[in-house]
Amino acid sequence: MKPVATSSFASTADAARAAELRRVKALATLVLAATLTLFITAKSLLHVHPAFGFVAAFAEAATIGGLADWYAVVALFRRPLGLPIPHTAIIQSNQHRIADKLGEFIEVHFLEAAPVEAKLREVDFASFIADWLSDRKRSEDLARFLLRLLPEALSASETSGLKTFVTRRVMTQLQSINLAPLAAGTLRAFIEEGRHQGLLDDILRAVHGALTQAETMTAIRAKIRDELPTLLKLYRADAFLVKKIVASATAFFDDVRSDSAHPFRGEFDRMMLGFVERLSSDPSYAGRIDALKRDLLARPELGDLTRTVWSNVQSFIQRSAAGETHVLQQHLANVFVEAGAALAGDGEMRAEINQGLVAVLRSFIAEQKSGVSGFISDQVKAWDMGQLIALIEVNIGKDLQYIRFNGSLIGGLAGLALYSLEVLLRL
């Protein structure tokens, strides 16, 4: 066999195996030379003693066996002595068939659904994600990486028309929302929680404050004065009436605010519940709310506000990506760390994530396994055969050299047995 070629597959371990292969190969060649020398010597000494015939028979058969196995081993990798002998250089001649069969074998035996799923279920993907995110430095690196991508993603969304598409979809969805049932449900929950009574207290407090202001009392007095007869104006009845009205109103407000069971509160409850009922069932209310919604969405100020918000978001993200501000990066990092800690403490969530990833990866591998098979086949077909043979020879060549030893030994013993049988038949 030729010396093992240096290959791009070589590593430190490969170099050690190549050295060992050269040593064993040299030893096998010495054994072959020794049996040949022994055969020649024994043949030349036959006239001295008949026993040398047995030695010569053993050596002759051992030499033939060693040569035959040398030929077999060499023919596996290359053409013996460079001669174009049929059925030699077996690996080189069958490179494409070996490549196809290797790809097929991996597809059938390694990428089958059952073993792939079993192996995937052994992996705790969720715990790995949780541990990875819980590491502060990794979360900061992830946040920094995402921030670097965001400006380009936002620019791409504008140039590709994605922003316009999303805006239209959002506006369409907003237009389709029926606000009346939503508002009615929200108000009903507001009332059931008793929060409307707090609102009533705030209204009463605000009205009380407005009535007791000097400007308000002056305006009320002027209104009353305009309505009073001239005679009463002479006796300053307007001032008296204003004081009485304000005093009565503030006393009423104080009574309602201080008494949780005041009849007015019951009336307020009935008024609010009646309004909720009409809001949820009266088409006219629904129509008014829908018209208000359409008017609001059609306002040009809303478009200006949207553009301003979008511009400010872009500017903030660009400054964050450039490192001018670390607020967003720190916030994202905190979110990732907290998500990792929450995931680490939630076994049910980890189980769901693992199950989902197994399903996704199993499906992906099932869909792509023929592509993997083709990729492996194409790669093997594209390999340089000198490198491939060197790789195979380095890894299994030592064991193949022992075939030569075995061939010499078994051949020698077979030759000795046949020679012994021949001698016995002559007797």
Solvent accessible surface area in square Angstrom, and as a share of the most:
residue,aa,sasa,rsa
1,M,36,0.16
2,K,119,0.50
3,P,109,0.69
4,V,20,0.12
5,A,60,0.47
6,T,131,0.76
7,S,15,0.10
8,S,88,0.57
9,F,64,0.27
10,A,56,0.44
11,S,61,0.39
12,T,122,0.71
13,A,51,0.40
14,D,14,0.07
15,A,59,0.46
16,A,65,0.51
17,R,98,0.36
18,A,13,0.10
19,A,49,0.38
20,E,51,0.23
21,L,0,0.00
22,R,123,0.45
23,R,130,0.48
24,V,1,0.01
25,K,22,0.09
26,A,54,0.41
27,L,81,0.40
28,A,4,0.03
29,T,70,0.41
30,L,117,0.58
31,V,46,0.26
32,L,29,0.14
33,A,51,0.39
34,A,59,0.45
35,T,14,0.08
36,L,84,0.42
37,T,83,0.49
38,L,75,0.37
39,F,45,0.19
40,I,105,0.53
41,T,62,0.36
42,A,2,0.02
43,K,97,0.41
44,S,66,0.42
45,L,60,0.30
46,L,67,0.34
47,H,156,0.70
48,V,92,0.53
49,H,101,0.45
50,P,102,0.64
51,A,49,0.38
52,F,62,0.26
53,G,3,0.03
54,F,73,0.31
55,V,55,0.32
56,A,2,0.02
57,A,13,0.10
58,F,54,0.22
59,A,0,0.00
60,E,72,0.32
61,A,19,0.15
62,A,1,0.01
63,T,12,0.07
64,I,105,0.53
65,G,14,0.13
66,G,2,0.02
67,L,87,0.43
68,A,57,0.44
69,D,31,0.16
70,W,50,0.18
71,Y,81,0.31
72,A,56,0.44
73,V,4,0.03
74,V,3,0.02
75,A,5,0.04
76,L,52,0.26
77,F,0,0.00
78,R,36,0.13
79,R,97,0.35
80,P,3,0.02
81,L,145,0.72
82,G,51,0.49
83,L,91,0.45
84,P,113,0.71
85,I,54,0.27
86,P,100,0.63
87,H,170,0.76
88,T,3,0.02
89,A,4,0.03
90,I,75,0.38
91,I,17,0.09
92,Q,75,0.33
93,S,76,0.49
94,N,35,0.18
95,Q,23,0.10
96,H,111,0.50
97,R,149,0.54
98,I,72,0.36
99,A,0,0.00
100,D,66,0.34
101,K,117,0.50
102,L,71,0.35
103,G,0,0.00
104,E,88,0.40
105,F,102,0.42
106,I,36,0.18
107,E,42,0.19
108,V,71,0.41
109,H,110,0.49
110,F,125,0.52
111,L,33,0.16
112,E,74,0.33
113,A,54,0.42
114,A,76,0.59
115,P,65,0.41
116,V,14,0.08
117,E,39,0.18
118,A,58,0.45
119,K,129,0.55
120,L,23,0.12
121,R,134,0.49
122,E,124,0.56
123,V,68,0.39
124,D,69,0.36
125,F,41,0.17
126,A,0,0.00
127,S,32,0.21
128,F,137,0.57
129,I,62,0.31
130,A,1,0.01
131,D,93,0.48
132,W,79,0.28
133,L,25,0.12
134,S,49,0.31
135,D,58,0.30
136,R,94,0.34
137,K,139,0.59
138,R,107,0.39
139,S,0,0.00
140,E,42,0.19
141,D,54,0.28
142,L,47,0.23
143,A,0,0.00
144,R,85,0.31
145,F,110,0.46
146,L,62,0.31
147,L,2,0.01
148,R,150,0.55
149,L,82,0.41
150,L,57,0.28
151,P,26,0.16
152,E,123,0.55
153,A,54,0.41
154,L,26,0.13
155,S,51,0.33
156,A,55,0.42
157,S,13,0.08
158,E,73,0.33
159,T,122,0.71
160,S,83,0.54
161,G,32,0.31
162,L,92,0.46
163,K,65,0.28
164,T,64,0.37
165,F,121,0.50
166,V,72,0.41
167,T,62,0.36
168,R,167,0.61
169,R,118,0.43
170,V,75,0.43
171,M,60,0.27
172,T,73,0.42
173,Q,92,0.41
174,L,68,0.34
175,Q,77,0.34
176,S,82,0.53
177,I,70,0.36
178,N,95,0.49
179,L,57,0.28
180,A,3,0.03
181,P,73,0.46
182,L,108,0.54
183,A,33,0.26
184,A,1,0.01
185,G,36,0.35
186,T,87,0.50
187,L,47,0.23
188,R,85,0.31
189,A,47,0.36
190,F,53,0.22
191,I,15,0.08
192,E,130,0.58
193,E,114,0.51
194,G,34,0.33
195,R,145,0.53
196,H,8,0.04
197,Q,37,0.16
198,G,37,0.35
199,L,78,0.39
200,L,6,0.03
201,D,33,0.17
202,D,78,0.41
203,I,78,0.40
204,L,10,0.05
205,R,120,0.44
206,A,66,0.51
207,V,58,0.33
208,H,49,0.22
209,G,31,0.30
210,A,46,0.36
211,L,29,0.15
212,T,63,0.37
213,Q,99,0.44
214,A,73,0.56
215,E,126,0.56
216,T,37,0.21
217,M,57,0.26
218,T,91,0.53
219,A,62,0.48
220,I,41,0.21
221,R,76,0.28
222,A,51,0.39
223,K,130,0.55
224,I,25,0.13
225,R,101,0.37
226,D,108,0.56
227,E,127,0.57
228,L,27,0.13
229,P,80,0.50
230,T,98,0.57
231,L,115,0.57
232,L,76,0.38
233,K,56,0.24
234,L,132,0.66
235,Y,164,0.62
236,R,145,0.53
237,A,19,0.15
238,D,0,0.00
239,A,17,0.13
240,F,127,0.53
241,L,63,0.31
242,V,5,0.03
243,K,131,0.56
244,K,105,0.44
245,I,82,0.42
246,V,13,0.08
247,A,57,0.44
248,S,69,0.44
249,A,24,0.18
250,T,18,0.11
251,A,54,0.42
252,F,81,0.34
253,F,26,0.11
254,D,67,0.35
255,D,78,0.40
256,V,0,0.00
257,R,80,0.29
258,S,97,0.63
259,D,61,0.32
260,S,103,0.66
261,A,86,0.67
262,H,32,0.14
263,P,100,0.63
264,F,71,0.30
265,R,18,0.06
266,G,24,0.23
267,E,95,0.42
268,F,17,0.07
269,D,44,0.23
270,R,142,0.52
271,M,110,0.49
272,M,26,0.12
273,L,87,0.44
274,G,24,0.23
275,F,71,0.30
276,V,1,0.01
277,E,99,0.44
278,R,108,0.39
279,L,7,0.03
280,S,53,0.34
281,S,76,0.49
282,D,47,0.24
283,P,108,0.68
284,S,52,0.34
285,Y,45,0.17
286,A,30,0.23
287,G,40,0.38
288,R,158,0.58
289,I,37,0.19
290,D,46,0.24
291,A,37,0.29
292,L,123,0.61
293,K,15,0.06
294,R,115,0.42
295,D,88,0.46
296,L,111,0.55
297,L,25,0.12
298,A,80,0.62
299,R,126,0.46
300,P,93,0.59
301,E,94,0.42
302,L,52,0.26
303,G,27,0.26
304,D,74,0.38
305,L,106,0.53
306,T,70,0.41
307,R,149,0.54
308,T,71,0.41
309,V,76,0.43
310,W,68,0.24
311,S,60,0.39
312,N,88,0.45
313,V,63,0.36
314,Q,30,0.13
315,S,51,0.33
316,F,67,0.28
317,I,17,0.08
318,Q,89,0.40
319,R,99,0.36
320,S,4,0.03
321,A,32,0.25
322,A,75,0.58
323,G,36,0.35
324,E,123,0.55
325,T,21,0.12
326,H,102,0.46
327,V,100,0.58
328,L,34,0.17
329,Q,17,0.08
330,Q,70,0.31
331,H,108,0.48
332,L,38,0.19
333,A,0,0.00
334,N,58,0.30
335,V,64,0.37
336,F,33,0.14
337,V,33,0.19
338,E,116,0.52
339,A,46,0.36
340,G,0,0.00
341,A,62,0.48
342,A,67,0.52
343,L,17,0.09
344,A,51,0.40
345,G,71,0.69
346,D,57,0.29
347,G,39,0.37
348,E,129,0.58
349,M,88,0.39
350,R,59,0.22
351,A,59,0.46
352,E,94,0.42
353,I,51,0.26
354,N,29,0.15
355,Q,113,0.50
356,G,34,0.32
357,L,56,0.28
358,V,3,0.01
359,A,40,0.31
360,V,95,0.55
361,L,57,0.28
362,R,77,0.28
363,S,52,0.34
364,F,116,0.48
365,I,43,0.22
366,A,53,0.41
367,E,121,0.54
368,Q,77,0.34
369,K,46,0.20
370,S,69,0.44
371,G,45,0.43
372,V,58,0.33
373,S,13,0.08
374,G,31,0.30
375,F,124,0.52
376,I,36,0.18
377,S,9,0.06
378,D,84,0.43
379,Q,79,0.35
380,V,6,0.04
381,K,65,0.27
382,A,82,0.64
383,W,90,0.31
384,D,84,0.43
385,M,32,0.14
386,G,43,0.41
387,Q,60,0.27
388,L,15,0.07
389,I,6,0.03
390,A,4,0.03
391,L,47,0.23
392,I,47,0.24
393,E,0,0.00
394,V,14,0.08
395,N,67,0.34
396,I,76,0.38
397,G,0,0.00
398,K,74,0.31
399,D,99,0.51
400,L,28,0.14
401,Q,0,0.00
402,Y,95,0.36
403,I,72,0.37
404,R,9,0.03
405,F,39,0.16
406,N,77,0.40
407,G,10,0.10
408,S,8,0.05
409,L,98,0.49
410,I,114,0.58
411,G,16,0.15
412,G,0,0.00
413,L,93,0.46
414,A,50,0.39
415,G,12,0.11
416,L,57,0.28
417,A,62,0.48
418,L,124,0.61
419,Y,52,0.20
420,S,34,0.22
421,L,94,0.47
422,E,70,0.32
423,V,39,0.22
424,L,113,0.56
425,L,138,0.69
426,R,169,0.62
427,L,167,0.83
